[in-house]
Amino acid sequence: MENVVAKFGGTSMGSAKAIQQVADILGKMPGAKTAVVSATSGTTDKLILLGETAATGGNWQEGIKVLVEKHEAILAELGVTVNLENLWKELKECCEEVQKKGELLTYMKDKISGFGERISSNILPEVLKKNGFKSVAVDSYELVFADNNFGEGNVDFEKTYKAIEEKLVPLLKSGVIPVVTGFIGQSETGEYITLGRGGSDYSGAIVAGALNSSELQIWTDVDGIFNFDPRNEPRAKVLPKLSFKEAAELAFFGAKVLHPKTIKPAIAKNIPVKILNTFNPSAPGTLITNEEEESIKSVTFKKNITIVNICSAGMLSAPGFMSKIFQIFAKAHIDVDVVSTSEVSVSVTVDNGEADKVIDQLSKFANVRVEKGMAIVCLVGAGIIHDKLALLDLFTAVQEHDVSMVSQGSSKRNITFLVKEAEVQEVVKKVFNKFFID
């Protein structure tokens, strides 16, 4: 069945005016559509603080009062009535339980964190009904099933896809717009569980994958994905198209774009993903698909990086030496971003603060030197490896700066290098000017 899944983030659900805009967008959208919603902006952080306050015996009651007043004001401005009493009562009972235990256990943190989505998913259907459409709230506790890895649940896709198809397809066929809670699901033991970073995007992709949707739309507060951070460069432009792999490179190296994990179900089903602006719905946005066009797309950067230089004569002609190094990082649960090697040394980059976990172990068999205060710069675009002038242009642009750990061969879509964090803003602007302005 031809259908679209539209996910609306926290800013899109952030006020009465924004929620009305969301309802208008859905109303004008042709064909069958499913909405997946985040909590109203700022609510999730307030809920987590609420749980932490309860754990320390603080005045969590005042926190609930603030949230109730916030949502009552939104409802009053929208001119709709939604009975949220049972949800507020349930939240109060959660806080009482946390206060009694004197600690915020992970399963309870997940449950408290998800109340924002449960509330907003009950508000939007009433606005749609007021606009003349049939709509119903659907709690993803009944749709998305995961393990007990609280904080970042691992989804059971077979069970989840079956539940989504059984519950949502009949609604869509009858012309109803389902409004699904993002971010949450049901654990193996029947508790509410959250899906981790970008959880609502992930929820949208899961629903789109289950329904074999024609498109997954991610509605946010920007016109699409830019070739440079528009907050730092007014000449930055929206990219009309990106491939999934290019988007992954940008996300990995610090760009504020969709994280590839969150749209993995859409990638697996080859469902196009479109980034759109709730507050400027006429903007064409950015379309992400499997198709690639060879061109340089964007420059991005990632700060708060540490270089770990590991040098040992034992590396020379020693099979398994690299494996030994990376097992140490793996056991410490440290993600390595960039790697550079020579005959007797290897340099890796990690987030600031992570290196301290492994220095002692590495120092047992190698000389270890740490460089803090670094930043990764990344130039992204399909076919960049075939561009004979790319390296020349790049290092002409940054010739006045000290550059280290240059990497191109590991990817056909990026060139990465490191500079001092204090210089990164100046460096990326020079790269932007060279490739996108000059």
Buried (B, 14 or more C-beta within 10 A) or exposed (E): EEBBBBBBBBBBBBBBEBBBBBBBBBBEBEEBBBBBBBBBBBBBEBBBBBBBBBBEEBEBEEBBEEBBEBBEEBBEEBEBEBEBEEBBEEBBEBBEBBBEEEEBBBBBBBBBBBBBBBBBBBBBBBBBBBEEBEBBBBBBBBBBBBBEBBBBBEBBBEBBBBBBBEBBBEBBEEEBBBBBBBBBBBBEEEBBBBBBEBBBBBBBBBBBBBBBBBBBBBBBBBBBBBBBBBEEBEEBBBBEBBBBBBBBBBBBBBBBBBBBBBBBBBBEBEBBBBBBBBBEBEBEBBBBBEEBEEEBBBBBBBBBBBBBBBBBEEBEEEEEBBEBBBEBBEEBEBEBBBBBEEEBBBBBBBBBEBBEBBBEBBEEBBEBEEBEEBBBBBBBBBBBBEBEEBBEBBBEBBEEBEBBBBBBEEBBBBBBBBBBBEBBBEBBBBBBBBBBEE
